[in-house]
Amino acid sequence: MLASSFESSHRLPEQGRSFCIMSAAAPVEKKKKPSALRSIIAGSSAGAVEIAITYPAEFAKTRSQLNRRLAAGKKLPWPPFGSQWYAGCTTLIIGNSIKAGVRFVAFDAYKNMKDVVSVLQEAKIMKSAIPLKP
């Protein structure tokens, strides 16, 4: 049998004998905290994909709002779907990528601060639980 940190005893009902079941407990690993560079890359990628997907809908909305206000002869024609629908999208992708990257880094930093604060509070509680010598 394998040696382990967890053992439990059981009785066989028909024989009245006991036996021991041993199982290996998996070691608990601490979760690795993401680096700032990883957070920036993840946030920037998410921001870029978000704008690349939603920009055509924004383009169509703006074009239809403009056409509602113009006279019949001055309305803007609808371009064929493709690269013309993404005109001006580069600036928005860059700006939103930076914003999302900063948000991801800020969230991870806040989460790490929250962990540090909880550890400090636990240490303070432990300190107050220790009796002082007279």
SEGUNU-469343 format. One record per residue (C-alpha): chain; z, x, y. Coordinates in steps of 0.001 Angstrom, whole numbers, plus 500000, padded with zeros to 6 digits. Layout:
# residues N
<node><ch>A</ch><Z>Z</Z><X>X</X><Y>Y</Y></node>
...
This chain:
# residues 134
<node><ch>A</ch><Z>500000</Z><X>500000</X><Y>500000</Y></node>
<node><ch>A</ch><Z>499407</Z><X>501037</X><Y>503586</Y></node>
<node><ch>A</ch><Z>502321</Z><X>501816</X><Y>505830</Y></node>
<node><ch>A</ch><Z>502406</Z><X>499627</X><Y>508893</Y></node>
<node><ch>A</ch><Z>504545</Z><X>498384</X><Y>511714</Y></node>
<node><ch>A</ch><Z>504632</Z><X>494786</X><Y>510455</Y></node>
<node><ch>A</ch><Z>506106</Z><X>493624</X><Y>507182</Y></node>
<node><ch>A</ch><Z>507004</Z><X>490196</X><Y>505900</Y></node>
<node><ch>A</ch><Z>508716</Z><X>489176</X><Y>502680</Y></node>
<node><ch>A</ch><Z>507692</Z><X>486175</X><Y>500596</Y></node>
<node><ch>A</ch><Z>509033</Z><X>484636</X><Y>497397</Y></node>
<node><ch>A</ch><Z>506908</Z><X>483545</X><Y>494529</Y></node>
<node><ch>A</ch><Z>508178</Z><X>480031</X><Y>493700</Y></node>
<node><ch>A</ch><Z>507522</Z><X>480127</X><Y>489978</Y></node>
<node><ch>A</ch><Z>509049</Z><X>483533</X><Y>489249</Y></node>
<node><ch>A</ch><Z>511748</Z><X>483835</X><Y>491872</Y></node>
<node><ch>A</ch><Z>510613</Z><X>487360</X><Y>492722</Y></node>
<node><ch>A</ch><Z>509932</Z><X>488547</X><Y>496202</Y></node>
<node><ch>A</ch><Z>507033</Z><X>490683</X><Y>497319</Y></node>
<node><ch>A</ch><Z>506138</Z><X>492379</X><Y>500549</Y></node>
<node><ch>A</ch><Z>502943</Z><X>491883</X><Y>502538</Y></node>
<node><ch>A</ch><Z>502082</Z><X>494725</X><Y>504854</Y></node>
<node><ch>A</ch><Z>499468</Z><X>494525</X><Y>507557</Y></node>
<node><ch>A</ch><Z>498428</Z><X>497093</X><Y>510103</Y></node>
<node><ch>A</ch><Z>498978</Z><X>496026</X><Y>513697</Y></node>
<node><ch>A</ch><Z>496181</Z><X>496963</X><Y>516068</Y></node>
<node><ch>A</ch><Z>497286</Z><X>499301</X><Y>518862</Y></node>
<node><ch>A</ch><Z>497280</Z><X>497696</X><Y>522292</Y></node>
<node><ch>A</ch><Z>494966</Z><X>499526</X><Y>524678</Y></node>
<node><ch>A</ch><Z>495180</Z><X>499330</X><Y>528435</Y></node>
<node><ch>A</ch><Z>492117</Z><X>497874</X><Y>530084</Y></node>
<node><ch>A</ch><Z>490154</Z><X>500486</X><Y>532023</Y></node>
<node><ch>A</ch><Z>489883</Z><X>499701</X><Y>535724</Y></node>
<node><ch>A</ch><Z>486325</Z><X>499661</X><Y>537097</Y></node>
<node><ch>A</ch><Z>485396</Z><X>502433</X><Y>539519</Y></node>
<node><ch>A</ch><Z>484354</Z><X>501696</X><Y>543093</Y></node>
<node><ch>A</ch><Z>480791</Z><X>502859</X><Y>542366</Y></node>
<node><ch>A</ch><Z>480547</Z><X>500477</X><Y>539408</Y></node>
<node><ch>A</ch><Z>481775</Z><X>497594</X><Y>541578</Y></node>
<node><ch>A</ch><Z>479276</Z><X>498422</X><Y>544327</Y></node>
<node><ch>A</ch><Z>476378</Z><X>498581</X><Y>541865</Y></node>
<node><ch>A</ch><Z>477420</Z><X>495318</X><Y>540173</Y></node>
<node><ch>A</ch><Z>477895</Z><X>493498</X><Y>543485</Y></node>
<node><ch>A</ch><Z>474673</Z><X>494811</X><Y>544995</Y></node>
<node><ch>A</ch><Z>472686</Z><X>493835</X><Y>541912</Y></node>
<node><ch>A</ch><Z>474195</Z><X>490351</X><Y>541905</Y></node>
<node><ch>A</ch><Z>473465</Z><X>489898</X><Y>545617</Y></node>
<node><ch>A</ch><Z>469858</Z><X>491045</X><Y>545241</Y></node>
<node><ch>A</ch><Z>469197</Z><X>488758</X><Y>542270</Y></node>
<node><ch>A</ch><Z>470805</Z><X>485815</X><Y>544063</Y></node>
<node><ch>A</ch><Z>468498</Z><X>486141</X><Y>547078</Y></node>
<node><ch>A</ch><Z>465414</Z><X>486850</X><Y>544978</Y></node>
<node><ch>A</ch><Z>465981</Z><X>483575</X><Y>543126</Y></node>
<node><ch>A</ch><Z>466967</Z><X>481348</X><Y>546063</Y></node>
<node><ch>A</ch><Z>464634</Z><X>482711</X><Y>548775</Y></node>
<node><ch>A</ch><Z>461564</Z><X>480612</X><Y>547813</Y></node>
<node><ch>A</ch><Z>463645</Z><X>477438</X><Y>548120</Y></node>
<node><ch>A</ch><Z>464841</Z><X>478545</X><Y>551569</Y></node>
<node><ch>A</ch><Z>461246</Z><X>479297</X><Y>552546</Y></node>
<node><ch>A</ch><Z>460097</Z><X>475814</X><Y>551460</Y></node>
<node><ch>A</ch><Z>463017</Z><X>474148</X><Y>553274</Y></node>
<node><ch>A</ch><Z>462319</Z><X>475987</X><Y>556524</Y></node>
<node><ch>A</ch><Z>458572</Z><X>475329</X><Y>556318</Y></node>
<node><ch>A</ch><Z>459114</Z><X>471606</X><Y>555761</Y></node>
<node><ch>A</ch><Z>461621</Z><X>471414</X><Y>558654</Y></node>
<node><ch>A</ch><Z>459136</Z><X>473120</X><Y>560971</Y></node>
<node><ch>A</ch><Z>456286</Z><X>470847</X><Y>559869</Y></node>
<node><ch>A</ch><Z>458370</Z><X>467718</X><Y>560565</Y></node>
<node><ch>A</ch><Z>458683</Z><X>468662</X><Y>564240</Y></node>
<node><ch>A</ch><Z>455049</Z><X>469691</X><Y>564792</Y></node>
<node><ch>A</ch><Z>452165</Z><X>467403</X><Y>565634</Y></node>
<node><ch>A</ch><Z>449669</Z><X>466531</X><Y>562883</Y></node>
<node><ch>A</ch><Z>447071</Z><X>469097</X><Y>564001</Y></node>
<node><ch>A</ch><Z>449561</Z><X>471947</X><Y>564434</Y></node>
<node><ch>A</ch><Z>451351</Z><X>471771</X><Y>561052</Y></node>
<node><ch>A</ch><Z>451599</Z><X>475002</X><Y>559082</Y></node>
<node><ch>A</ch><Z>449690</Z><X>475062</X><Y>555771</Y></node>
<node><ch>A</ch><Z>451548</Z><X>475685</X><Y>552521</Y></node>
<node><ch>A</ch><Z>450644</Z><X>479117</X><Y>551133</Y></node>
<node><ch>A</ch><Z>450010</Z><X>479553</X><Y>547400</Y></node>
<node><ch>A</ch><Z>453176</Z><X>480497</X><Y>545544</Y></node>
<node><ch>A</ch><Z>453523</Z><X>484248</X><Y>545208</Y></node>
<node><ch>A</ch><Z>454039</Z><X>487173</X><Y>547511</Y></node>
<node><ch>A</ch><Z>453534</Z><X>485082</X><Y>550663</Y></node>
<node><ch>A</ch><Z>456644</Z><X>483060</X><Y>549812</Y></node>
<node><ch>A</ch><Z>458675</Z><X>486287</X><Y>549828</Y></node>
<node><ch>A</ch><Z>457561</Z><X>487474</X><Y>553294</Y></node>
<node><ch>A</ch><Z>460644</Z><X>488753</X><Y>555129</Y></node>
<node><ch>A</ch><Z>462800</Z><X>488689</X><Y>552013</Y></node>
<node><ch>A</ch><Z>463454</Z><X>492456</X><Y>551938</Y></node>
<node><ch>A</ch><Z>465804</Z><X>492393</X><Y>554912</Y></node>
<node><ch>A</ch><Z>467782</Z><X>489524</X><Y>553465</Y></node>
<node><ch>A</ch><Z>468031</Z><X>491217</X><Y>550047</Y></node>
<node><ch>A</ch><Z>469358</Z><X>494444</X><Y>551602</Y></node>
<node><ch>A</ch><Z>471899</Z><X>492619</X><Y>553769</Y></node>
<node><ch>A</ch><Z>473164</Z><X>490376</X><Y>550990</Y></node>
<node><ch>A</ch><Z>473347</Z><X>493291</X><Y>548532</Y></node>
<node><ch>A</ch><Z>475609</Z><X>495228</X><Y>550887</Y></node>
<node><ch>A</ch><Z>477786</Z><X>492170</X><Y>551515</Y></node>
<node><ch>A</ch><Z>478169</Z><X>491368</X><Y>547800</Y></node>
<node><ch>A</ch><Z>478881</Z><X>495022</X><Y>546938</Y></node>
<node><ch>A</ch><Z>481671</Z><X>495178</X><Y>549522</Y></node>
<node><ch>A</ch><Z>483109</Z><X>491897</X><Y>548205</Y></node>
<node><ch>A</ch><Z>483205</Z><X>493239</X><Y>544637</Y></node>
<node><ch>A</ch><Z>484962</Z><X>496455</X><Y>545742</Y></node>
<node><ch>A</ch><Z>487442</Z><X>494491</X><Y>547884</Y></node>
<node><ch>A</ch><Z>488215</Z><X>492140</X><Y>544991</Y></node>
<node><ch>A</ch><Z>488867</Z><X>495028</X><Y>542587</Y></node>
<node><ch>A</ch><Z>491028</Z><X>496805</X><Y>545173</Y></node>
<node><ch>A</ch><Z>493056</Z><X>493628</X><Y>545749</Y></node>
<node><ch>A</ch><Z>493444</Z><X>493128</X><Y>542009</Y></node>
<node><ch>A</ch><Z>494692</Z><X>496716</X><Y>541603</Y></node>
<node><ch>A</ch><Z>497118</Z><X>496275</X><Y>544526</Y></node>
<node><ch>A</ch><Z>498443</Z><X>493134</X><Y>542885</Y></node>
<node><ch>A</ch><Z>499113</Z><X>495123</X><Y>539682</Y></node>
<node><ch>A</ch><Z>500897</Z><X>497872</X><Y>541639</Y></node>
<node><ch>A</ch><Z>503028</Z><X>495345</X><Y>543518</Y></node>
<node><ch>A</ch><Z>504041</Z><X>493616</X><Y>540275</Y></node>
<node><ch>A</ch><Z>505036</Z><X>496979</X><Y>538749</Y></node>
<node><ch>A</ch><Z>507121</Z><X>497815</X><Y>541833</Y></node>
<node><ch>A</ch><Z>508804</Z><X>494411</X><Y>541696</Y></node>
<node><ch>A</ch><Z>509631</Z><X>494917</X><Y>538011</Y></node>
<node><ch>A</ch><Z>511112</Z><X>498333</X><Y>538819</Y></node>
<node><ch>A</ch><Z>513215</Z><X>496777</X><Y>541590</Y></node>
<node><ch>A</ch><Z>514506</Z><X>494121</X><Y>539186</Y></node>
<node><ch>A</ch><Z>515331</Z><X>496767</X><Y>536575</Y></node>
<node><ch>A</ch><Z>517154</Z><X>498841</X><Y>539194</Y></node>
<node><ch>A</ch><Z>519245</Z><X>495844</X><Y>540223</Y></node>
<node><ch>A</ch><Z>520098</Z><X>495101</X><Y>536579</Y></node>
<node><ch>A</ch><Z>521572</Z><X>498558</X><Y>535991</Y></node>
<node><ch>A</ch><Z>525304</Z><X>498540</X><Y>536743</Y></node>
<node><ch>A</ch><Z>526507</Z><X>501147</X><Y>539215</Y></node>
<node><ch>A</ch><Z>529349</Z><X>503461</X><Y>538268</Y></node>
<node><ch>A</ch><Z>532508</Z><X>502982</X><Y>540325</Y></node>
